C-alpha cells in the first residue's frame, strides 16, 4: 500500500471531522494513552482506539536525540473478530493525521478564510514541519511559505520541497519578523523554550504541534494568554500541553475542537494546540483500509 497516497490531506481532514463527531456522540472509544519514560530522554507510548467496526493500537517510541526521532507501528484489526486487517507505518500515519487535524482546525477556526497569497510560517523543518506544509498547501491552497529551523540544511531541504509543490518559499532568519507577516503559523519543534514570541497578527491562526510534554513549550506564555485557545482533546492538553500549562491558562476558556466544529469563525489570534490522540489514528486507519472519509 502507498500509505501517503491512501491518506490525502483533505480527505483525511474530513475523516478526522467524522471521528470527532462520533466521539461527541459516544460511538468511539479510546482510553488515556500509556506513557512510559525510556533512557536517553526517550518516551514509549501505547495508544488503542476503536469504533464498532475497527480497532487500532499504535506503538510509538520518541527519542529526540535520534534521527528519525519518532518510530511507530499501527496495527489495524476487525473489532468484531480480531482479524488483523493491516499493519501500517505509524510514523507516516502520525505525520499525516497530525497535519490533517491542524488543517481541519485551520479550516474551521482561522479568524478569516485563507487566501492563496497568505504567508505560511513553519518553525521546525522536520517531519511535522514538512507534513504541515503539505497539508496547508493541499487543503488551504496557500502559495507562500517561510521556513525557520535550527538546521539550515533541513530548512533548505524543506524549501526545495515547497517549491516542488508550486510554492514561493524562502528562509525566515528572523522568526519574530516573519511572524508579523504570516496569517498561518505552524510550530513543529521539541523545544523547551518558546520559539514563537508574542508578536503575531490579530487574524493569525497558529498550530502548535511539537511540544508534547509539560516541560516543553514552543509558544510564549504572553501569546498563549492573548489567543483564543482550542485543543485536540481537553484531557490530553491538561496533562501534556506544556505551552498551555506553563502559561497558566484557565481551562474553562480552552475549547476542544469537537465542540467548535459547527460554530462560526472566532476572533483572533487563534491558537490550536495538539498533543495527539489514538482516535486520530483510528480515523487514518479507516481511510487507509476502507476508504471511509
C-alpha positions in Angstrom: 0.0 0.0 0.0 1.2 3.5 -0.8 0.2 4.9 2.5 0.7 8.6 1.7 -1.5 8.2 -1.4 -4.1 6.4 0.7 -4.2 9.4 3.2 -4.6 12.6 1.1 -4.8 15.5 3.5 -8.2 17.0 2.5 -9.9 13.6 2.7 -8.1 12.8 6.0 -9.3 16.1 7.5 -12.9 15.0 6.6 -12.3 11.6 8.2 -11.0 13.3 11.3 -14.1 15.5 11.5 -16.3 12.4 11.2 -14.4 10.8 14.1 -14.7 13.9 16.2 -18.4 14.0 15.7 -18.7 10.3 16.5 -16.6 10.8 19.7 -19.0 13.5 20.7 -21.9 11.1 20.2 -20.2 8.4 22.1 -19.7 6.0 19.2 -15.9 5.7 19.5 -13.6 4.9 22.4 -10.0 5.5 23.3 -8.6 5.2 26.8 -5.9 7.6 28.0 -2.6 6.6 26.3 0.1 4.8 28.3 3.2 6.8 28.6 6.5 5.4 29.9 9.9 7.1 30.2 12.9 5.5 28.4 16.6 6.0 28.7 18.3 9.0 26.9 15.2 11.2 27.3 13.0 8.8 25.3 9.3 8.0 25.6 7.3 4.9 24.9 3.6 5.4 24.1 0.8 2.8 23.6 -2.4 4.2 22.0 -5.5 2.0 21.4 -8.8 3.1 20.0 -11.9 1.5 18.4 -15.3 2.1 16.8 -17.9 -0.7 16.2 -16.0 -1.9 13.2 -12.3 -1.2 13.5 -9.8 -1.4 16.4 -6.3 0.0 16.3 -3.3 0.1 18.5 -0.2 2.3 17.9 3.1 1.6 19.5 5.4 4.7 19.5 8.9 5.5 20.7 10.2 9.1 20.8 13.9 9.8 21.1 14.5 13.5 20.4 18.3 13.0 20.0 17.9 10.3 17.3 17.0 10.6 13.6 14.3 9.8 13.0 13.2 10.9 16.4 9.8 9.0 16.2 9.3 5.4 15.3 5.8 3.8 15.3 3.7 0.9 14.1 -0.1 0.9 13.8 -1.9 -2.4 13.9 -5.5 -2.4 12.5 -8.0 -5.1 13.5 -11.6 -6.0 12.8 -13.2 -5.0 16.1 -15.8 -7.9 15.8 -13.4 -10.8 15.1 -9.9 -9.6 16.0 -8.7 -10.4 12.4 -5.6 -8.3 11.6 -6.5 -6.1 8.6 -3.2 -4.2 8.2 0.0 -3.1 9.8 0.7 0.5 8.9 3.8 2.6 9.2 2.9 4.5 12.3 5.3 7.4 11.6 3.6 8.1 8.3 0.2 7.9 9.9 1.2 10.2 12.8 2.7 12.8 10.5 -0.2 12.9 8.2 -3.1 12.7 10.7 -1.5 15.4 12.9 -1.1 17.7 10.0 -4.6 16.9 8.7 -6.0 17.7 12.2 -4.3 21.1 12.1 -5.7 21.6 8.6 -9.2 20.8 9.9 -8.7 23.3 12.7 -7.5 26.0 10.3 -10.4 25.4 8.0 -12.9 25.8 10.9 -11.2 28.2 13.2 -8.9 30.6 11.3 -10.2 34.1 12.0 -10.9 34.6 8.3 -10.9 32.4 5.2 -7.5 31.7 3.8 -6.3 33.4 0.6 -3.7 31.9 -1.7 -1.3 34.8 -1.2 -1.4 34.5 2.6 2.0 33.7 4.1 2.6 30.4 6.0 5.4 30.4 8.6 6.7 27.0 9.5 9.1 26.9 12.5 10.8 23.5 12.5 11.8 21.7 9.3 11.4 18.1 10.5 8.7 15.5 9.7 5.9 17.6 11.1 7.0 20.8 9.5 7.0 19.0 6.2 3.6 17.4 6.6 2.0 20.6 7.8 3.4 22.5 4.8 2.0 19.8 2.5 -1.4 19.8 4.3 -1.8 23.6 4.3 -0.8 23.7 0.6 -3.3 20.9 -0.3 -6.1 21.9 1.9 -5.9 25.7 2.1 -4.3 26.4 -1.3 -1.5 28.6 0.2 1.2 29.6 -2.2 3.8 31.3 0.0 5.8 29.9 2.9 8.7 31.0 5.1 10.7 28.3 7.0 12.7 28.7 10.1 14.9 25.9 11.6 18.0 25.4 13.8 19.3 23.3 10.9 19.9 25.4 7.8 20.3 22.2 5.8 16.9 20.9 6.9 15.3 24.3 6.2 16.7 24.4 2.7 15.6 20.9 2.0 12.0 21.8 3.1 12.2 24.9 0.9 13.1 22.8 -2.1 10.1 20.5 -1.3 7.8 23.5 -1.1 9.0 24.8 -4.5 8.3 21.4 -5.9 4.7 21.9 -4.7 4.5 25.1 -6.6 5.0 27.4 -3.6 7.1 30.6 -3.4 9.4 29.7 -0.5 12.2 31.5 1.5 14.1 31.2 4.7 12.9 33.1 7.8 16.1 34.0 9.6 14.1 36.3 11.9 11.1 34.4 13.3 9.7 37.5 15.1 9.7 39.5 11.9 8.3 36.6 9.8 5.5 36.0 12.4 4.2 39.6 11.9 3.7 38.8 8.2 2.2 35.3 8.5 -1.6 34.6 8.5 -0.8 31.0 9.3 1.9 29.8 11.7 3.0 26.2 12.5 5.4 25.4 15.3 6.8 21.9 15.0 9.7 21.6 17.3 10.5 19.8 20.6 11.8 23.0 22.2 11.7 23.5 25.9 11.7 27.3 25.4 9.4 29.3 23.2 10.3 29.6 19.5 7.4 31.9 18.8 7.2 35.2 20.6 4.2 37.5 21.3 4.2 39.4 18.1 1.6 38.0 15.6 -1.2 39.4 13.5 -4.6 39.7 15.1 -6.0 37.4 12.4 -3.3 34.8 12.8 -4.0 31.1 13.1 -1.3 29.2 15.0 -1.0 25.4 15.1 1.4 24.4 17.9 2.2 20.7 17.5 5.7 20.0 18.6 5.7 20.2 22.4 4.2 17.0 23.8 5.3 17.2 27.4 4.6 19.6 30.3 8.3 20.7 30.3 8.2 21.7 26.6 6.8 25.0 25.3 7.0 26.5 21.8 4.7 29.5 22.2 5.5 32.4 24.5 3.1 32.5 27.5 2.0 36.0 26.7 0.9 34.9 23.3 -0.9 31.9 24.7 -2.9 34.1 27.1 -3.7 36.6 24.2 -5.1 33.9 21.9 -8.4 32.1 21.7 -7.2 28.6 22.5 -8.5 25.4 21.1 -7.1 21.9 21.7 -7.5 18.4 20.1 -8.7 17.0 23.4 -9.0 18.7 26.7 -7.8 15.7 28.8 -4.7 15.4 26.7 -3.9 19.1 26.8 -4.4 19.3 30.6 -1.8 16.5 31.0 0.7 17.2 28.3 0.4 20.7 26.7 3.4 22.5 28.1 2.6 25.6 26.2 -0.7 26.0 28.0 0.4 24.6 31.3 3.3 26.9 31.6 1.2 29.9 30.5 -1.2 29.2 33.4 -4.3 29.2 31.2 -7.7 28.9 32.7 -9.0 25.6 31.3 -12.6 26.9 31.4 -11.5 29.2 28.5 -10.0 26.3 26.4 -12.3 24.7 23.8 -11.9 21.2 22.4 -12.0 21.0 18.7 -15.1 18.8 18.6 -17.1 21.5 20.3 -16.1 24.1 17.8 -16.8 22.3 14.5 -20.2 23.8 14.0 -19.6 27.3 15.3 -18.6 30.4 13.4 -15.0 31.7 13.0 -13.7 33.1 16.2 -11.9 36.4 16.6 -8.1 36.1 16.6 -5.4 35.4 17.1 -6.3 31.7 17.4 -4.0 29.0 18.9 -4.7 25.4 18.2 -2.7 23.1 20.4 -2.4 19.4 19.5 -0.7 16.7 21.6 -2.2 13.6 19.8 -4.8 11.0 20.5 -5.5 7.5 19.4 -8.8 8.4 17.7 -6.8 10.4 15.1 -5.0 7.1 14.2 -8.4 5.4 14.0 -9.6 8.0 11.5 -6.5 7.4 9.4 -6.8 3.6 9.6 -10.5 3.8 8.5 -9.5 5.9 5.5 -6.4 3.8 4.6 -8.1 0.4 5.0 -11.7 1.0 4.0 -11.7 4.4 2.3 -14.1 5.9 4.8 -13.7 9.7 4.7 
